[in-house]
Amino acid sequence: MKSIIGRIRRSLSMRLSIWVTLIVTAIFVAAFSLMFSETRELVRDEALGKAGKTLESTVLHIDNTLHRVEVAANNMLFNIEHNLDNPDMMFDMSRQVLVDNPELTGCSISFEPFFFKEKGRYFSAYSYNDGDSIQTENEGNDRYQYHYMDWYLIPKLLNRPYWIEPFFEDATDGIVVKDVFSSYSQPIHNEKGETVGTFSVDICLGWFSDTVSAAKPYPHSYSILLGKGGTYLVHPDSTKLFYETIFTQTLEGPDSAMTELGKAMLEGESGYKVLTIDGEECFVFYKPFKKTDWSVAIICPSSDIVSEYARLRNAVMAISIVGILLLLIFTRTVIRKNLLPLKDLAHSAKRVADAHFTGSVQESHRTDEIGRLENSFRTMQQSLAGYVGEVRQQTENLELRNKELEEAYELAKEDEHMKTAVLHHMTGQMAEPISRISSIAQTIHDEYQTTGNEALQAMTAKVTEETAEVTRLLDQLLKAAREEIRPQRKEDAS
């Protein structure tokens, strides 16, 4: 970990890349937070609308079917009441109802005891569609006294059409029927308006169950159907059917939300509520049927409602993470490439610091700050190399002059006639400029990196001036020495 942090601290390109990535990430987070907040509400509203439309479509489909049943039954009732003098025709009409309405399972045209004296106490023309064929019989007998059945008795007493609560039919004589039905029953009247029987058509509860269960807008959603007293007529848990109501679970512990839902459904209200069912938050959409006192509800777990949002969020987060990583790599590559000249400049500066004044800094054609820095450094390096070259040339000249001085001095020592006072005087005069030249050369050698161009030029000029002075003094000294030595050599030669 420390090595990674160390590498980041030593790399300007890495630090710049990380900063750019962090800033972009912060902007993304702010933008996505706002977007997700708005999107969550939009997705939630859309999901609620979808569930509501599914419920509306289901209720409309069932209501339309029930309406067709009522219309078909009303039309057939007219024929029945106009053919009360022909009891055998009732079997044909009972059968015809099932032929014309495939969604119906059974049809009964039942009469009061001894209405047809020749038929005896019981006369009920019953037809049953088992899916393969339609069977017809007279279903009344002492073991099956239909006069006391709800589907016969309730419309007779109310003297109006009535949808009967689902009931279990378990007939073992004649046509064998073992199923749960709901019946649309209405009284039969004679010409005097007296009730003489009941006309009833049956729909299998399985049809309701299949239709309601098909209303599944989301994978984990399910539907329930409540009867008039809140009894479960359709429920995914079959153990609750007919034996429990929506209020049963409230007996184990108070549940105000469930109680309010049950009351709203039984009162024929429409809408939705948010409940906690089996420890999970759920949206419950409910709506009554127009033709009956039943109410259907679709239960949608909250996790399903926001599943589209969750998928969108995860997809965007995955894309964002990949994008940020690619951005980091891209910015790292671009910044590193653009900062590469700085690395070369740092290497060249180190060479200059080590007294290597020649380098490989090429002329840059870039017009930005780095390009100008490269060209300025190249110009500085060239100027510094020129100044140092001049200093070295002057130093070489000085060393040559010193060598000549040493030779002249040796010659002067040979000349016994040269006066010591003159020699001391001349050398004293030369010592001062030589000292200054040496001081300036040492200063240039030690401080050339921090000394400006003008200062270097001034010192170089001063060295030249002092060198000229030393040269002049040497010329005088040599001239005087030659003048004194030449006559002596002539004398020796003669």
ROSE-958820 format. One line per 8 residues: number of its first residue (from 1); their letters; for each residue x, y, z of C-alpha. Coordinates in steps of 0.05 Angstrom, whole numbers, always signed. Layout:
! ROSE-958820
NUM = A = X/Y/Z ~ ...
This chain:
! ROSE-958820
1 = MKSIIGRI = +0/+0/+0 ~ +56/+48/+18 ~ +92/+33/-47 ~ +29/+49/-87 ~ +19/+115/-49 ~ +93/+131/-60 ~ +87/+119/-135 ~ +26/+164/-138
9 = RRSLSMRL = +62/+220/-101 ~ +121/+214/-149 ~ +78/+214/-211 ~ +47/+280/-231 ~ +7/+247/-287 ~ -23/+197/-239 ~ -43/+251/-190 ~ -75/+293/-245
17 = SIWVTLIV = -112/+232/-272 ~ -139/+214/-203 ~ -162/+285/-191 ~ -198/+289/-258 ~ -230/+221/-246 ~ -253/+241/-176 ~ -284/+306/-201 ~ -320/+270/-258
25 = TAIFVAAF = -343/+216/-209 ~ -371/+269/-162 ~ -409/+301/-219 ~ -435/+233/-241 ~ -457/+215/-171 ~ -495/+281/-163 ~ -528/+274/-231 ~ -545/+201/-223
33 = SLMFSETR = -573/+212/-153 ~ -621/+264/-180 ~ -638/+220/-240 ~ -649/+158/-197 ~ -693/+197/-149 ~ -737/+220/-206 ~ -734/+154/-242 ~ -755/+115/-181
41 = ELVRDEAL = -818/+156/-175 ~ -832/+150/-250 ~ -821/+75/-249 ~ -863/+67/-187 ~ -920/+107/-218 ~ -915/+67/-282 ~ -914/+2/-244 ~ -974/+22/-203
49 = GKAGKTLE = -1010/+42/-266 ~ -993/-25/-298 ~ -1021/-63/-239 ~ -1083/-19/-237 ~ -1095/-30/-312 ~ -1087/-105/-303 ~ -1139/-105/-248 ~ -1185/-61/-288
57 = STVLHIDN = -1178/-107/-348 ~ -1193/-168/-306 ~ -1254/-138/-274 ~ -1279/-113/-341 ~ -1270/-181/-372 ~ -1308/-216/-316 ~ -1362/-163/-314 ~ -1371/-169/-389
65 = TLHRVEVA = -1376/-244/-384 ~ -1427/-239/-327 ~ -1465/-188/-367 ~ -1469/-235/-426 ~ -1493/-290/-379 ~ -1547/-244/-352 ~ -1569/-223/-422 ~ -1571/-295/-445
73 = ANNMLFNI = -1611/-316/-383 ~ -1659/-258/-390 ~ -1672/-275/-463 ~ -1684/-349/-446 ~ -1729/-329/-387 ~ -1776/-296/-437 ~ -1782/-361/-476 ~ -1792/-402/-412
81 = EHNLDNPD = -1848/-358/-387 ~ -1883/-362/-454 ~ -1879/-438/-457 ~ -1902/-457/-387 ~ -1954/-502/-418 ~ -1901/-547/-449 ~ -1857/-577/-393 ~ -1818/-623/-439
89 = MMFDMSRQ = -1793/-563/-478 ~ -1757/-540/-415 ~ -1703/-594/-426 ~ -1689/-567/-496 ~ -1684/-495/-471 ~ -1639/-515/-413 ~ -1593/-551/-461 ~ -1594/-494/-512
97 = VLVDNPEL = -1570/-444/-459 ~ -1505/-484/-451 ~ -1496/-492/-525 ~ -1501/-417/-537 ~ -1457/-399/-476 ~ -1396/-444/-470 ~ -1372/-408/-407 ~ -1432/-435/-370
105 = TGCSISFE = -1427/-503/-336 ~ -1499/-517/-315 ~ -1570/-493/-325 ~ -1633/-509/-283 ~ -1705/-492/-300 ~ -1740/-512/-235 ~ -1812/-506/-214 ~ -1854/-506/-152
113 = PFFFKEKG = -1879/-574/-125 ~ -1935/-603/-169 ~ -1934/-543/-216 ~ -1938/-595/-271 ~ -1984/-645/-238 ~ -1966/-699/-288 ~ -1892/-691/-270 ~ -1902/-700/-196
121 = RYFSAYSY = -1872/-661/-137 ~ -1804/-648/-169 ~ -1792/-621/-237 ~ -1725/-588/-253 ~ -1697/-591/-324 ~ -1622/-592/-311 ~ -1566/-593/-362 ~ -1491/-600/-348
129 = NDGDSIQT = -1431/-587/-392 ~ -1373/-631/-371 ~ -1328/-603/-425 ~ -1338/-661/-473 ~ -1414/-665/-478 ~ -1478/-635/-451 ~ -1522/-681/-408 ~ -1594/-667/-388
137 = ENEGNDRY = -1639/-696/-333 ~ -1694/-682/-284 ~ -1653/-669/-221 ~ -1706/-665/-168 ~ -1721/-722/-119 ~ -1728/-735/-45 ~ -1652/-740/-38 ~ -1643/-674/-74
145 = QYHYMDWY = -1697/-626/-54 ~ -1678/-566/-95 ~ -1735/-525/-65 ~ -1691/-512/-5 ~ -1628/-494/-43 ~ -1602/-423/-41 ~ -1601/-417/-116 ~ -1676/-432/-117
153 = LIPKLLNR = -1700/-402/-52 ~ -1665/-334/-51 ~ -1688/-306/-118 ~ -1758/-332/-102 ~ -1761/-297/-35 ~ -1729/-233/-62 ~ -1770/-237/-126 ~ -1712/-211/-167
161 = PYWIEPFF = -1649/-237/-201 ~ -1592/-254/-155 ~ -1520/-278/-159 ~ -1513/-336/-110 ~ -1450/-343/-68 ~ -1407/-401/-92 ~ -1431/-469/-67 ~ -1405/-540/-72
169 = EDATDGIV = -1447/-587/-113 ~ -1438/-660/-95 ~ -1490/-700/-136 ~ -1480/-774/-140 ~ -1547/-793/-170 ~ -1559/-785/-244 ~ -1509/-735/-272 ~ -1448/-737/-226
177 = VKDVFSSY = -1426/-667/-208 ~ -1371/-650/-159 ~ -1350/-578/-165 ~ -1359/-507/-137 ~ -1408/-463/-174 ~ -1437/-393/-172 ~ -1507/-385/-200 ~ -1545/-328/-231
185 = SQPIHNEK = -1617/-343/-211 ~ -1682/-307/-225 ~ -1755/-322/-210 ~ -1802/-350/-263 ~ -1871/-317/-265 ~ -1936/-340/-296 ~ -1985/-296/-332 ~ -2013/-272/-266
193 = GETVGTFS = -1944/-250/-241 ~ -1939/-306/-191 ~ -1872/-340/-178 ~ -1877/-410/-203 ~ -1803/-430/-205 ~ -1731/-408/-213 ~ -1687/-404/-274 ~ -1613/-412/-256
201 = VDICLGWF = -1548/-415/-296 ~ -1483/-439/-265 ~ -1411/-416/-275 ~ -1356/-460/-247 ~ -1314/-424/-195 ~ -1253/-453/-231 ~ -1267/-404/-288 ~ -1266/-346/-239
209 = SDTVSAAK = -1203/-374/-208 ~ -1167/-381/-274 ~ -1188/-312/-298 ~ -1169/-278/-232 ~ -1104/-317/-225 ~ -1084/-297/-295 ~ -1083/-225/-272 ~ -1010/-227/-255
217 = PYPHSYSI = -974/-163/-276 ~ -909/-183/-240 ~ -873/-249/-228 ~ -889/-254/-154 ~ -958/-220/-154 ~ -1022/-259/-141 ~ -1096/-246/-138 ~ -1152/-260/-89
225 = LLGKGGTY = -1227/-259/-96 ~ -1272/-244/-36 ~ -1345/-264/-29 ~ -1399/-221/+2 ~ -1377/-236/+73 ~ -1303/-230/+60 ~ -1295/-305/+47 ~ -1237/-325/+3
233 = LVHPDSTK = -1265/-351/-62 ~ -1198/-349/-98 ~ -1132/-351/-62 ~ -1063/-382/-79 ~ -1068/-419/-12 ~ -1124/-468/-25 ~ -1131/-483/+50 ~ -1162/-414/+60
241 = LFYETIFT = -1217/-423/+8 ~ -1287/-421/+38 ~ -1259/-433/+109 ~ -1226/-366/+122 ~ -1243/-293/+110 ~ -1198/-234/+100 ~ -1210/-218/+174 ~ -1189/-287/+200
249 = QTLEGPDS = -1115/-268/+208 ~ -1135/-206/+248 ~ -1161/-253/+303 ~ -1090/-274/+318 ~ -1067/-202/+326 ~ -1093/-133/+310 ~ -1079/-111/+239 ~ -1113/-45/+225
257 = AMTELGKA = -1087/-42/+153 ~ -1116/-110/+136 ~ -1181/-93/+170 ~ -1187/-28/+131 ~ -1173/-66/+67 ~ -1227/-118/+82 ~ -1278/-65/+98 ~ -1262/-25/+36
265 = MLEGESGY = -1269/-86/-8 ~ -1334/-108/+24 ~ -1363/-38/+16 ~ -1348/-41/-59 ~ -1293/+11/-59 ~ -1236/+15/-109 ~ -1164/+36/-99 ~ -1099/+10/-70
273 = KVLTIDGE = -1066/+5/-3 ~ -996/-10/+22 ~ -994/-69/+70 ~ -942/-113/+102 ~ -959/-185/+84 ~ -915/-241/+111 ~ -862/-190/+130 ~ -858/-158/+61
281 = ECFVFYKP = -885/-91/+38 ~ -939/-102/-15 ~ -984/-58/-57 ~ -1056/-84/-57 ~ -1101/-61/-114 ~ -1175/-77/-105 ~ -1239/-67/-144 ~ -1310/-95/-140
289 = FKKTDWSV = -1350/-130/-194 ~ -1410/-92/-219 ~ -1454/-153/-226 ~ -1441/-184/-159 ~ -1422/-163/-89 ~ -1353/-195/-97 ~ -1288/-158/-98 ~ -1221/-177/-129
297 = AIICPSSD = -1152/-155/-107 ~ -1083/-161/-137 ~ -1025/-165/-87 ~ -958/-140/-116 ~ -895/-143/-73 ~ -858/-78/-70 ~ -795/-113/-96 ~ -833/-129/-160
305 = IVSEYARL = -859/-58/-166 ~ -789/-28/-166 ~ -754/-86/-201 ~ -749/-46/-266 ~ -718/+11/-227 ~ -669/-37/-194 ~ -648/-66/-260 ~ -639/+4/-290
313 = RNAVMAIS = -600/+27/-229 ~ -554/-34/-231 ~ -542/-27/-306 ~ -526/+48/-300 ~ -480/+35/-241 ~ -443/-20/-278 ~ -435/+25/-340 ~ -413/+83/-296
321 = IVGILLLL = -359/+42/-261 ~ -332/+16/-327 ~ -335/+86/-355 ~ -297/+116/-296 ~ -243/+62/-301 ~ -236/+76/-376 ~ -234/+151/-361 ~ -178/+140/-310
329 = IFTRTVIR = -138/+99/-361 ~ -151/+149/-416 ~ -133/+211/-375 ~ -71/+175/-348 ~ -48/+160/-419 ~ -62/+229/-447 ~ -33/+267/-388 ~ +28/+223/-386
337 = KNLLPLKD = +40/+234/-460 ~ +33/+309/-454 ~ +78/+312/-392 ~ +133/+269/-423 ~ +173/+332/-445 ~ +176/+353/-372 ~ +209/+287/-356 ~ +261/+300/-409
345 = LAHSAKRV = +272/+371/-384 ~ +282/+344/-313 ~ +335/+296/-340 ~ +370/+352/-379 ~ +369/+397/-317 ~ +403/+343/-278 ~ +457/+338/-331 ~ +467/+413/-327
353 = ADAHFTGS = +472/+408/-251 ~ +527/+356/-261 ~ +565/+405/-306 ~ +545/+372/-372 ~ +523/+432/-412 ~ +507/+395/-477 ~ +442/+358/-482 ~ +390/+328/-528
361 = VQESHRTD = +334/+379/-518 ~ +304/+387/-587 ~ +267/+447/-613 ~ +193/+441/-597 ~ +138/+458/-646 ~ +85/+460/-592 ~ +53/+527/-578 ~ +29/+513/-507
369 = EIGRLENS = +65/+527/-441 ~ +105/+462/-445 ~ +129/+478/-515 ~ +151/+548/-494 ~ +185/+518/-433 ~ +223/+468/-476 ~ +247/+522/-524 ~ +266/+569/-467
377 = FRTMQQSL = +306/+514/-433 ~ +340/+497/-499 ~ +359/+571/-509 ~ +384/+576/-437 ~ +425/+513/-446 ~ +457/+538/-510 ~ +472/+606/-479 ~ +502/+574/-417
385 = AGYVGEVR = +544/+528/-460 ~ +570/+589/-498 ~ +588/+627/-435 ~ +623/+567/-404 ~ +661/+558/-470 ~ +685/+630/-468 ~ +707/+622/-396 ~ +745/+559/-414
393 = QQTENLEL = +778/+595/-473 ~ +798/+652/-429 ~ +824/+604/-378 ~ +866/+569/-431 ~ +893/+636/-454 ~ +910/+654/-383 ~ +946/+588/-372 ~ +985/+600/-436
401 = RNKELEEA = +1004/+669/-413 ~ +1024/+642/-346 ~ +1068/+592/-380 ~ +1101/+647/-421 ~ +1109/+686/-357 ~ +1144/+628/-325 ~ +1191/+623/-384 ~ +1204/+698/-381
409 = YELAKEDE = +1216/+693/-308 ~ +1267/+639/-318 ~ +1301/+682/-369 ~ +1299/+741/-322 ~ +1332/+699/-268 ~ +1388/+685/-316 ~ +1397/+758/-327 ~ +1439/+781/-269
417 = HMKTAVLH = +1431/+851/-292 ~ +1355/+852/-284 ~ +1338/+892/-224 ~ +1302/+857/-169 ~ +1261/+919/-152 ~ +1233/+925/-223 ~ +1215/+852/-224 ~ +1180/+856/-158
425 = HMTGQMAE = +1143/+917/-180 ~ +1119/+886/-245 ~ +1099/+820/-214 ~ +1062/+857/-160 ~ +1022/+893/-212 ~ +1006/+827/-247 ~ +987/+790/-184 ~ +926/+834/-171
433 = PISRISSI = +891/+823/-239 ~ +910/+750/-238 ~ +878/+744/-169 ~ +815/+778/-196 ~ +814/+732/-257 ~ +820/+671/-212 ~ +765/+697/-166 ~ +718/+710/-225
441 = AQTIHDEY = +733/+642/-255 ~ +718/+608/-189 ~ +653/+647/-182 ~ +631/+627/-252 ~ +648/+555/-238 ~ +610/+554/-172 ~ +550/+598/-188 ~ +537/+592/-263
449 = QTTGNEAL = +471/+555/-250 ~ +440/+613/-212 ~ +475/+671/-247 ~ +436/+707/-300 ~ +460/+719/-371 ~ +477/+792/-360 ~ +519/+776/-299 ~ +556/+721/-336
457 = QAMTAKVT = +570/+769/-393 ~ +595/+821/-345 ~ +642/+772/-310 ~ +667/+746/-377 ~ +681/+817/-399 ~ +718/+830/-333 ~ +761/+768/-344 ~ +778/+792/-414
465 = EETAEVTR = +796/+861/-387 ~ +840/+834/-331 ~ +872/+785/-379 ~ +889/+842/-425 ~ +920/+880/-367 ~ +963/+820/-347 ~ +983/+812/-420 ~ +1003/+884/-425
473 = LLDQLLKA = +1045/+879/-362 ~ +1077/+815/-387 ~ +1093/+848/-454 ~ +1127/+905/-417 ~ +1165/+858/-373 ~ +1188/+815/-431 ~ +1206/+874/-472 ~ +1249/+902/-416
481 = AREEIRPQ = +1280/+835/-404 ~ +1298/+825/-478 ~ +1327/+894/-482 ~ +1373/+879/-424 ~ +1390/+808/-444 ~ +1404/+824/-518 ~ +1465/+870/-505 ~ +1492/+820/-455
489 = RKEDAS = +1488/+764/-506 ~ +1522/+807/-558 ~ +1578/+820/-509 ~ +1584/+746/-493 ~ +1583/+729/-567 ~ +1639/+779/-582
